Amino acid sequence: MMYDRSTVAYPVATSIHAYFARLLGLGAIDGGLGEHALTPDVRELVTAIHHVLAGGKVSCNVEQRGNMDIFNDLERLFEQGQNDANEINKAAGYYVSISP
């Protein structure tokens, strides 16, 4: 399936935007303008997700825990974004916002 290179504006809950901004701020993406790519460790996880979505089975383990303050902040932002998107969508009666 081919897509054109135009953009699409899609509303997201403020908390989801904060989550994605935090991911970017923490270095989930490398490269300069026009050369962005997921970091290798993040890309490996996305590849695993693609296998799951294609019907495969994967395993994932944390070899070394990261900074727990950052971890807890990301978990909180993720959960808040998911909850906010669900509440927005439920109130609207249709999908207005995607969730992380």
Stockholm file with secondary structure:
# STOCKHOLM 1.0

chainA/1-100         MMYDRSTVAYPVATSIHAYFARLLGLGAIDGGLGEHALTPDVRELVTAIHHVLAGGKVSCNVEQRGNMDIFNDLERLFEQGQNDANEINKAAGYYVSISP
#=GR chainA/1-100 SS CCCCSCCCCCCBCHHHHHHHHHHHHTTSEESSTTCCEECHHHHHHHHHHHHHHTTCCCCCCCSSCCCHHHHHHHHHHHHHHHHHHHHHHHHHTSCCSBCC
#=GC SS_cons         CCCCSCCCCCCBCHHHHHHHHHHHHTTSEESSTTCCEECHHHHHHHHHHHHHHTTCCCCCCCSSCCCHHHHHHHHHHHHHHHHHHHHHHHHHTSCCSBCC
//
